[in-house]
Amino acid sequence: MNTGKRLMQKSLHIDPGKCTGCLQCEMACSLDNEGAFNPAKSRIKVFDFHAEGRFVPYTCTQCAEAWCMKACPVDAISVDTLTGAKVVSDALCVGCKVCTIACPFGTINYNQTTGKVLKCDLCGGDPECAKACPTSAITFIDADWTGLERMRDWASKTDSGTRAEA
Amino acid sequence: MARYVIVGAGPAGVIAAETLRQQDADGEIVLLGGEPEPPYSRMAIPYYLTGGIEESGTHLRKAQDHYAKLGIEVRQAAVSKVDTGANSLVLADGSALPYDQLLLATGASPVRPPVPGLDLPGVHHCWTLEDARQMADLADPGASVVLMGAGFIGCIILESLLARDVKLTVVEMEDRMLPRMMDQTGGAMIKRWCEDKGTSVLTSTKVTEIKAADGGGLQVVLDSGEQVPAALVVVATGVKSNAELAQDGDIKVDQGIVVDNYLRTSVSNVYAAGDVAQAPDHSTGGWSVLAIQPTAADHGRVAALNMAGVETTYKGNLAMNVLDTAGLVSVSFGRWDGGDGCETAESVDAENFRYMRLVFEEDRVVGALSLGHTDHVGVLRGLIQGDVHLGEWKARLQADPCRIMEAYLGSTLS
């Protein structure tokens, strides 16, 4: 049974099979967050698997382990209690980049222009990438339906955590 | 009601205290710090030195009442002895502090090389906030500064010194910069990068003596016979675990305090975490001391869970470093230096200061180095610590080592 809290929280759901590689998500993300159409500054990236003719959009899953947040030495990453997103405070980030090596998914990156790190913050609860996606490859839906379990399973296996090795 | 005592108020100690409180609402938690500061991060000191942040920006937690709100008692106290028989600490003032569960998170201290003159005014480590304050007073624009040691910490300080516009000479006794984080290719690129920025970098060079100069200031004597004048000498020649407290008890100590997969020492109610702990190593199967922030954070959390009775296995140390040397970002993970039975793949663009080196064992990545890459470098941790089998992606990575993100996605989300 869902708890009230989980019902309120939504996640990005990515279906690579529907992605055409149009990069509208990267454009929307960088425009909204960086004020310019600059896919290099986008927090969601579309990876192009030429050999298979396949595209995979990829960004932070807001994982429960929150490697980035736990590794930050200056408390600059916190949980947005409304959305569950792990959010970087530019005012507190010193640009040490420890989070960029701590995140095993590679989804928090250093921006040399600002000297701060960048990651997906779910746009405060209304993600631009999902709105911009013309094929519904990226949708923003109830967290229970996102199919991110595989990645989360993987995360918990990597976690220096409670699971005994199989 | 359990009493948890934590010695050391760095990241491992603070995260342990917070984790204990999450697990045990009622237990008494005492966090002992050795410095007259709120718990702070040494990692942030370079950014204080550049003027990028105020002192408060180095504090591990920003809210002044953070610890009080969690019922964590933060005390400044030096510990003289651990009496494991009596389950009690002896503090420097002679008083006793009994514990049920003890965490030693006493960190590390800078190594002082056997060079005459290191006690002269104007010679500093860059380790504590107080060191940083004193350095800031001397590192004025145009001042001559000699940095002894071009390891990880030396190179972090190097960036802040350059940001203060000093005239900098770096002296490293080994044959390259970052000898324990970079191979020859990467070390040479970083050296050339620093030289392009006007820094004098002397590798394979030792400081033999530091003397007071006649007209004030210091004179740094090198084994080449050359003398370099300096207003400030910064000593960054490595760190060693602060394991002394464990040594008087029956706690097993090697390079650091030896702990098992639960971060427990040889004494069952005593744990160790962070720079002082010698913990199981994911890469080698042996034990290692890793004086790095992510390891301190992981240790603190796992140790605290076990202290509170939530049995939790530590996945093992993984060496990882990220460094910004005056704008050139370098990263190293795991067994980047390879070894028996390993294969390597490299992509070198020396002109543009870009480098990627991957080390494979069978079809897994076990180590990596990069220079000039800032995107998705964390996935190297995922590939290594997740023991990801690359299958057909191994050959693709050998052809182009920069496709780490694609290799990860292709191997895990197929």
Interface residues (C-beta under 8 A of the other chain):
Chain A: P16 K45 F47 F49 V56 Y58 W67 K70 A71 P73 V74 D75 L92 V94 G95 C96 K97 V98 C99 T100 I101 A102 C103 P104 F105 G106 T107 I108 N109 Y110 N111 Q112 G115 R150 M151 W154 K157 T158 D159 S160 G161 T162 R163 A164 E165
Chain B: P11 I15 S41 M43 A44 Y47 G52 I53 G57 T58 H59 L60 R61 K62 Q293 P294 A297 D298 R301 V302 L305 V310 E311 T312 T313 Y314 K315 G316 M320 N321 V322 D324 G327 V329 V331 F333 T374 D375 H376 V377 G378 V379 L380 R381 G382 Q385 G386 I404 M405 E406 Y408 L409 G410 T412 L413
